Amino acid sequence: MVVALIARSESFSDDEPLKSLAPLNEKVHVFNKAQLKGLLFALMDKCDAINSKNCMLKDACSELKRDIRELEHENKILKSEKIETDMTNLVLHEDLNKFEETLSLKEEAFATDLTKLENESLELKQQVKSLLVENRKLLEKLKQVELDIAANRRWSCSSEALQ
């Protein structure tokens, strides 16, 4: 019987606006006291269920608000860490640029010094070659002078012997 009452009470649609008690009175006047009492208990149970759901939703909302506050706090921390990381990254990029400039200058200086040393090496090789040629000529002259001295000694010795 309560099920029938609930089924009947569900025939009241939520779409119908309740502007006064007169339409409700017309719909429920056919019920007797026991039926109205059953309908009232069913409404109270439904109201309790809705209230319970409302409490659960409020709890869930409170938890969500707490989670949002925690996430906002974490977000603030992460943003400050990102700013610090960006600043460190900027400083490191500046240092890297300075190191690259210094490296570039040192590479240029090295290339210049290498070219100078290669040129000096070539000049020294040419000097060594010319000194070797000059040394060979001097050795040839020395041999010639020694031969001339030996010939002069023989001639001098033979001239002294003739005297």
Contacts in CASP RR format, 6 or more apart in sequence:
PFRMAT RR
TARGET T0000
AUTHOR 0000-0000-0000
METHOD contacts of the structure
MODEL  1
MVVALIARSESFSDDEPLKSLAPLNEKVHVFNKAQLKGLLFALMDKCDAI
NSKNCMLKDACSELKRDIRELEHENKILKSEKIETDMTNLVLHEDLNKFE
ETLSLKEEAFATDLTKLENESLELKQQVKSLLVENRKLLEKLKQVELDIA
ANRRWSCSSEALQ
1 34 0 8 1.000
1 35 0 8 1.000
2 38 0 8 1.000
2 41 0 8 1.000
2 42 0 8 1.000
5 31 0 8 1.000
5 35 0 8 1.000
5 38 0 8 1.000
5 39 0 8 1.000
5 42 0 8 1.000
6 39 0 8 1.000
6 42 0 8 1.000
9 39 0 8 1.000
9 42 0 8 1.000
9 43 0 8 1.000
12 27 0 8 1.000
16 23 0 8 1.000
18 24 0 8 1.000
28 36 0 8 1.000
28 39 0 8 1.000
31 39 0 8 1.000
END
